[in-house]
C-alpha cells in the first residue's frame, strides 16, 4: 500500500491470500485512492459465488486462477 500511495498504477494484481491484511481491505483501499485502477484478483483456491460477487461489487473486474499463463493476464489488460 505504501508503494501504491506513492506511484500510479493502471492495473494491480492482488492475491486473495495476503500476509497481515485481508485482500478485500487492500482492494477497498486501492479503489478509494484510485477508483480507475483496475484490480485483478489472483488465487490458487476455488472461489465461491458469494466471494466472486463481493469482489465484483468492490470493483475487481474478475480473477485469474493459479497457475495462470501470460495470455490470461493479457486478457485483463485490454
N, C-alpha and C positions, 0 to 999 in steps of 0.2 A: 504494500500500500504506500510505503514511503516513496518508492520509485514512481509509482503511478501518480502521486501528487506533484512530482517534480517534472514529469515528462508527459507528452501527449502520445496516446496510443489509439490507432484506428480499431484494433481488434485485440482482445485479451483471451487467451485460452486458460481456463480456470479448472483445476482438478476438483472433483467432488470431495475428495478426502484432503483436507488441509491441516497442517500441523498448527495447533494452537488456536485457530479461529475457524468457525464453520464457514464453508464456502458460500452459503446463502447470505451471510453477513457481508462477506467480501463483495459479492455480487451487488448487494444493496448499496454499498459504499461507492463502488465503481460507477454505478448508474446515477447516484446522487451527484458525484463530482463531474461526471462527463456522460450525460444521457445519450449522446450519439455514439459512444464507443460500443462496438459490437462485442458481446461476451459469449464465447462458445464454451460450453462445459465439456470436459473430457473425463471419462470414467472407465474403470475396468469392471465395474459392477453393473448388474442389470438395474435399471431404474423403473420404479413402479409408476403407474399412470398419474397418481396424485403428485409425486415429486416432479415429473415432467411438466405437469400443468402449472405447478408453483414456479418452476424455472421460467416458463414462458410468460407468466403473469409478471414476474420480476424483471423481464426484459432480455432474457437469454433466448436467442432465436432457435437454439437446438443444442444437440450434444453429439459428441463423437465417442464411439465405443473403442476402448483399447483392445487389442493393438490396432492402430489405425495406419493408413497409408497417406502419402503426400496428396493423392487425389481427394481423399476425404477432407483434408484441411483446405485445399484449394476451392472446394465446393462452397465453403463458408466465406471466402474472400471475394466472391463475385458480387 
